[in-house]
Amino acid sequence: MRVLVSGGAGYIGSHTVLALVAAGHDVLVVDDFSNSKPTIIARMEALSGKSIPIHGFNLTDVDKTERLFATEQIDAVIHFAGFKAVGESVAKPLEYYRNNLDSTFSLANAMANHGVAKLVFSSSATVYGEKAPVPYQETYEYLSAASPYGQTKVMVERVLSDVAKAHAGWKVALLRYFNPVGAHPSGEIGEDPQGIPNNLMPFIAQIAVGRRDKLVVFGDDYPTADGTCERDYIHVMDLAAGHVAALEHLGSMDEPVRAFNLGTGVGTSVLELLHAFERASDRKLPYVVGDRRPGDLAAYWADPSRANQELNWRATRTIDEICADTWRWQSKNPQGFPDS
Ligand SMILES: NC(=O)c1ccc[n+]([C@@H]2O[C@H](COP(=O)([O-])OP(=O)(O)OC[C@H]3O[C@@H](n4cnc5c(N)ncnc54)[C@H](O)[C@@H]3O)[C@@H](O)[C@H]2O)c1
């Protein structure tokens, strides 16, 4: 297939582009580089051995999106583009709703206008809200989210479900990621957050290279084995493989829209992850215990059995591999991707 990857210069998108090329698909990318750097492209091309066409514009621009579909052959779309920082979304809700919803509207409109009916969407475990039983299952109906960011995922899932049902032949996979971490095993591409990392793994990796002093663990009195929060960390290479599996499954899907959890099914605590990274980097990583953070859930992980069975996919990489690959990326690129 010739696949348009929106947000393909970002963290998960870039790894997925490589997995798509490796599986024999043709790829073109649209990204406005609002949260990524153009220097990633040369590395993706070196790793894949292919030239990767990039369209550098903002998808909320309806005219440019239309023109792209009018001039390029596109068989399917994987839609990663969007803002993703939970805290920032609370401070700037309008920017989040506008970017994440408008980019989806432009894309879905252009798809409908040009007869493109296959779509894979980046959703999140955040749509399970605060009350879903653990492990999370796709059959849980009461989707909700505490932050504007999470609400955009709930809303886009709803929009795409309605559009898929209304247009004959549409097939949409809603992929609910758990906690993506890790890097390409080459150490050439990986997660490169701008500013202070919001997520645990890049924060730990930046302590290991000396960019941050110490980790503040938000609470150690949760009802978990060591008292710190547990999450389902999934290697970005496993996640990328999940996108290829979902894309290739769309043609044989019975219903117009289906949600899939992409997770491992296992929870790992903050301290377990920190200690695994100490082993991988062979250095001591300082931490202090701080207060609980409002809104944090004690522990959750995926029931990935639907994706295991229907997509014939499963996450195979361990926490130790995740840490080894992240360390290779961060130690080779302590400041992330170069500006030029
Ligand atoms: N990383 C996670 O922990 C996580 C978890 C669950 C879901 N997701 C979702 O997965 C997707 C990808 O996440 P990521 O971690 O790779 O994020 P990322 O920020 O690294 O990648 C997103 C890319 O989209 C681009 N972009 C943003 N808005 C755009 C627009 N309007 N037009 C064109 N390009 C635009 C950015 O420049 C960036 O390169 C996002 O939708 C995110 O919400 C991520």
The ligand as an SDF file (V2000), in Angstrom:
LIG
                    3D

 44 48  0  0  0  0  0  0  0  0999 V2000
    3.9490    9.0400   23.1720 N   0  0  0  0  0  0  0  0  0  0  0  0
    2.9390    8.6550   23.9650 C   0  0  0  0  0  0  0  0  0  0  0  0
    3.1360    8.4310   25.1600 O   0  0  0  0  0  0  0  0  0  0  0  0
    1.5480    8.4540   23.3790 C   0  0  0  0  0  0  0  0  0  0  0  0
    0.6130    7.6810   24.0950 C   0  0  0  0  0  0  0  0  0  0  0  0
   -0.6700    7.5270   23.5570 C   0  0  0  0  0  0  0  0  0  0  0  0
   -1.0100    8.1320   22.3550 C   0  0  0  0  0  0  0  0  0  0  0  0
   -0.0770    8.8860   21.7000 N   0  0  0  0  0  0  0  0  0  0  0  0
   -0.4580    9.5430   20.4500 C   0  0  0  0  0  0  0  0  0  0  0  0
    0.3450    9.0750   19.4130 O   0  0  0  0  0  0  0  0  0  0  0  0
    0.5610   10.1140   18.4470 C   0  0  0  0  0  0  0  0  0  0  0  0
    2.0450   10.2610   18.2040 C   0  0  0  0  0  0  0  0  0  0  0  0
    2.6980   10.4930   19.4390 O   0  0  0  0  0  0  0  0  0  0  0  0
    4.2560   10.7910   19.5180 P   0  0  0  0  0  0  0  0  0  0  0  0
    4.6870   10.4290   20.8860 O   0  0  0  0  0  0  0  0  0  0  0  0
    4.9430   10.2160   18.3550 O   0  0  0  0  0  0  0  0  0  0  0  0
    4.2120   12.3890   19.4280 O   0  0  0  0  0  0  0  0  0  0  0  0
    5.1990   13.3860   18.6450 P   0  0  0  0  0  0  0  0  0  0  0  0
    4.8730   14.7570   19.1490 O   0  0  0  0  0  0  0  0  0  0  0  0
    6.5990   12.9220   18.7390 O   0  0  0  0  0  0  0  0  0  0  0  0
    4.7230   13.2240   17.1320 O   0  0  0  0  0  0  0  0  0  0  0  0
    3.6220   13.9250   16.5940 C   0  0  0  0  0  0  0  0  0  0  0  0
    4.0820   14.5860   15.3070 C   0  0  0  0  0  0  0  0  0  0  0  0
    2.9630   15.2560   14.7280 O   0  0  0  0  0  0  0  0  0  0  0  0
    3.3890   16.5470   14.2730 C   0  0  0  0  0  0  0  0  0  0  0  0
    2.1820   17.3930   14.3000 N   0  0  0  0  0  0  0  0  0  0  0  0
    1.4510   17.7960   15.3790 C   0  0  0  0  0  0  0  0  0  0  0  0
    0.3850   18.5090   14.9760 N   0  0  0  0  0  0  0  0  0  0  0  0
    0.4290   18.5660   13.6050 C   0  0  0  0  0  0  0  0  0  0  0  0
   -0.3950   19.1460   12.6220 C   0  0  0  0  0  0  0  0  0  0  0  0
   -1.5010   19.8160   12.9340 N   0  0  0  0  0  0  0  0  0  0  0  0
   -0.0290   19.0120   11.3190 N   0  0  0  0  0  0  0  0  0  0  0  0
    1.0870   18.3230   10.9580 C   0  0  0  0  0  0  0  0  0  0  0  0
    1.8920   17.7430   11.8660 N   0  0  0  0  0  0  0  0  0  0  0  0
    1.5720   17.8570   13.1740 C   0  0  0  0  0  0  0  0  0  0  0  0
    4.5010   16.9740   15.2160 C   0  0  0  0  0  0  0  0  0  0  0  0
    5.4000   17.8800   14.6250 O   0  0  0  0  0  0  0  0  0  0  0  0
    5.1810   15.6340   15.5230 C   0  0  0  0  0  0  0  0  0  0  0  0
    6.2440   15.3620   14.6200 O   0  0  0  0  0  0  0  0  0  0  0  0
   -0.1060   11.3690   19.0180 C   0  0  0  0  0  0  0  0  0  0  0  0
   -1.3810   11.5020   18.4380 O   0  0  0  0  0  0  0  0  0  0  0  0
   -0.2290   11.0430   20.4930 C   0  0  0  0  0  0  0  0  0  0  0  0
   -1.2940   11.7280   21.0970 O   0  0  0  0  0  0  0  0  0  0  0  0
    1.1930    9.0420   22.1790 C   0  0  0  0  0  0  0  0  0  0  0  0
  1  2  1  0
  2  3  2  0
  2  4  1  0
  4  5  1  0
  4 44  2  0
  5  6  2  0
  6  7  1  0
  7  8  2  0
  8  9  1  0
  8 44  1  0
  9 10  1  0
  9 42  1  0
 10 11  1  0
 11 12  1  0
 11 40  1  0
 12 13  1  0
 13 14  1  0
 14 15  2  0
 14 16  1  0
 14 17  1  0
 17 18  1  0
 18 19  2  0
 18 20  1  0
 18 21  1  0
 21 22  1  0
 22 23  1  0
 23 24  1  0
 23 38  1  0
 24 25  1  0
 25 26  1  0
 25 36  1  0
 26 27  1  0
 26 35  1  0
 27 28  2  0
 28 29  1  0
 29 30  1  0
 29 35  2  0
 30 31  1  0
 30 32  2  0
 32 33  1  0
 33 34  2  0
 34 35  1  0
 36 37  1  0
 36 38  1  0
 38 39  1  0
 40 41  1  0
 40 42  1  0
 42 43  1  0
M  CHG  2   8   1  16  -1
M  END
$$$$
